[in-house]
Amino acid sequence: MLHAVSGWIFDLDGTLVDSLPGIAASLNRALATVGQNTHAPLAIRRFIGDGAGMLVRRALPQGTEDMRKHILEVFRDDYAATWQHGTVPYDSIPELLEFLRNQGVKLAVLSNKPHDFTTSIVKTLFPGVFDVVLGQRDGIPHKPDPAGLRQILDSPGWPGTGNWLVGDSVMDLQTARAGGIDAIAVSWGYHDRDVLRAQNPARLVDSVAELGECLRAEIP
């Protein structure tokens, strides 16, 4: 049985939204500008989770740093203009978040996606829902370093106890552990279920409905 909670921190890609189609399309267009091989979306699925720089490095492991820098810049420009065409909330996620919001639960997003993209996506797809939204920013280590998590936990008005992180990746689970809070892993995202189970999360859920049951049961 989980403890009663008052603050939920969510990962974005693979947890709240299916962003793989948009990421894959922009990455492949960026690779094509320099004549590099493109990748199938299922391959790109394995590249996601550690920020845009690592996404490009995994897509082009043998490239030079100058080439990777160019591809990263092209990717960011393309993604900024086109992410809306390949990013959608998972079914029932908006309704679940709205329910939690109406119950007075504090909600945050913590993502390794660049901060400008993170805030733009959350503002567009989940307007007025989240109390704190943090993406990857210069000078702040990305997950699994807990620096961003601690910023959320230290935010004015954020509950001092009873916080949980919900995510689809090993990085999310490691971030929660490093920050001293528990985590719920979701299996519909970009990391395989067996990999998540090996991290021993407090809970591992396989559907948004199951996550909803878990969260609803813990509202004081």
RADA-V204506 format. One record per backbone hydrogen bond with DSSP energy under -1.0 kcal/mol. NH is the residue of the N-H (numbers start at 1). CO is the residue of the C=O. If there is no record, write none. Layout:
NH,CO / NH,CO
This chain:
5,218 / 6,162 / 7,162 / 8,106 / 9,164 / 10,108 / 11,166 / 14,17 / 15,12 / 16,12 / 17,12 / 18,88 / 22,86 / 23,19 / 24,20 / 25,21 / 26,22 / 27,23 / 28,24 / 29,25 / 30,26 / 31,27 / 32,28 / 33,29 / 34,31 / 35,32 / 36,31 / 43,40 / 44,40 / 45,41 / 46,43 / 47,44 / 55,51 / 56,52 / 57,53 / 58,54 / 59,55 / 60,56 / 63,60 / 68,64 / 69,65 / 70,66 / 71,67 / 72,68 / 73,69 / 74,70 / 75,71 / 76,72 / 77,73 / 78,74 / 79,75 / 80,76 / 81,77 / 82,78 / 83,79 / 85,82 / 86,83 / 88,18 / 90,16 / 93,90 / 96,92 / 97,93 / 98,94 / 99,95 / 100,96 / 101,97 / 102,98 / 103,99 / 104,101 / 105,100 / 106,6 / 108,8 / 109,132 / 110,10 / 111,134 / 115,136 / 118,114 / 119,115 / 120,116 / 121,117 / 122,118 / 123,119 / 124,120 / 125,121 / 126,122 / 129,126 / 131,107 / 132,107 / 134,109 / 136,113 / 140,137 / 145,142 / 150,146 / 151,147 / 152,148 / 153,149 / 154,150 / 155,152 / 158,155 / 164,7 / 165,182 / 166,9 / 167,184 / 173,169 / 174,170 / 175,171 / 176,172 / 177,173 / 178,174 / 179,175 / 180,177 / 181,176 / 184,165 / 185,203 / 186,167 / 187,205 / 196,192 / 197,193 / 198,194 / 199,196 / 200,197 / 202,183 / 203,183 / 205,185 / 211,207 / 212,208 / 213,209 / 214,210 / 215,211 / 216,212 / 217,213 / 218,215 / 219,216
